[in-house]
Amino acid sequence: TTPMPDVPPPPPPAASSGADDGKHGQLFGGGTASDSLFGDAAAGGPAGAAADSLFGDGPLGRSSDGDSLFGSSAPVEPPPPPPALAPAGEAPAPPDERTPAPAPRDPDSEGTVADSCEFILSNLLEMNRLWIRIQHLPGPRDKESRRRVQRERNDLRILVGSNLNRLSSLEGVTARVYGSDILPRVLAEVAACRDPLSQAYLMDCIIQTFPDEYHLETLEVFLGVLPKLREKVNVRTILTNMMDRLVQYYKDDRIGDADDADASAVKAALAAQSFDMFEDIVGRVCEARGERIPPRDVVRLQLCLLRYASSISSDPSLAARCVGNCAAALGTLRAAKAASMRGRGVVMGGGTEGSSRIDMDDKATAALEEMLRVPLSSMGLDVLGMPDFAALLEF
C-alpha cells in the first residue's frame, strides 16, 4: 500500500483592508465611514463627527448638520430664581398691581357698641316679623293647633321684649345713641308692621325698658308715631303709661329741701313742654281717625291729658285747655254726624236736637263725668268761669 500524501492545512483568513471597511460598515457599528445602526461611531473618526445618532445622542449645544429626533439642540434656559425675601425689620415689597392687597382691619373697630346695637336690632326686627307671620300660617284650625300657635307666638313675644331689654342694658347706649340709632329703627318697624298687637306691645316695651331721661329727650319723636298706628291699638293706654313714667320721674326728682331753685325751674319747664307735646298728639290722633273715632275714646284721651296736667302743675289754665279741647272734639263729631245725615237725606231741613246728638254710651258718659269732676274738685266753683265748661255739660 502506498501512503496517503500530506494535505497542507488551510490558510488563515485574510484581514480586511481599510478600503473594504470604508465601503461596507459593519452591522454593529465597527466601520468608520458611516455610523452603525445604533449610532456607535468610533470616537474621533471623521464620519462620527459628521452625523448624529438615530436618537440624537450628540452633545447639547453642539453645532451639527441635523437636529435630534425629539428636540432641538438649542440650549434650554434655566428657570427664573425665586423672589428674594425682605430682611427682618424691613417692610415687604408691594404686591402685584393685578392682585391688590386687602385693606388692613382696624382692631379698635371690632366689638363696638354700634356693632352690638346693629346685631340686636336686626334680631329684634326679624323676631317681630316672624311673630306677626306665624299667626297667618295655613293649617288645621282645631283647638290643639290654635293652642300650639298661641304658645309659639308667646315665645316669640318674649324674645322681642328681651331684645329691647338687652339694648337698654348695653353700657355704651347713651341718650344720643338711643335717639339717633335705636328709637327711629324701632318706630319705623312699629309703623310698618301694621299688626295691632305687635304695635301695642313694642310701644309698651319701649316705655318700660329705657330710662326716663331718654324719654324726656325723645318724647316728640316717640309721640309722632301714634297717629300712624292701627285703629285697634289703644292709644290711651300708651299715653297713660308714658305719662305715669314721667310723673313718677318728676315726683322723684322734684325740688325738695335738697334741690335748688334752678333745678326746680328746669323740671317745671320740661313738664310744661311735655304737656304741650301730649296735647298736640291727642289732637292729631283724633284728626287722623276722623269720624271713625268713637266719642268715648275722645273723652278718655282728654281725661288722660287732664289727669296729667293736674299731676305736674296746679295751673288752672292747663285744665281749662283740656276741657276746651274735649268740648271742641265732641262738637266736631256732632257736626260731622249732622252733615252726614243731611247728605243722605235722612234729616230734612235743620233736623231735631236728637237727630244730631252723638252716641254717648255708658263708658263715654262715665268718662265725661270724670272729666267734669277733676277740675271741680281742685277749683271749686271757679270752674264756672271756664269758657268751655258749660259747653261740655251739654253733651
DAWO-V535149 format. One line per field, one symbol per residue. burial: + if it has 16 or more other ideal C-beta (glycine too) atoms within 10 Angstrom, else -. A space follows every 10 residues. Layout:
burial = ???
This chain:
burial = ---------- ---------- ----+---+- ++++++--+- +------+-- -++--+-+-- -------+-- --+------- ---------- ---------- ---------- -----++--+ +--++-+++- ++-------- --------+- --+--++-++ ++++-+++-- --+---++-- +++-+++-++ --+-+-++++ +++-+++-++ ---+++-++- -++++++-+- --+-++-+++ -++-+++-++ ----+----- ------+--+ +--++--++- +++-++--+- --++++++++ ++++++++++ +++--+-+++ ++++++++++ ++++--++-- -+----+--- -----+-+-+ ---+--++-- ++-++---+- --+--+-++- ++--+
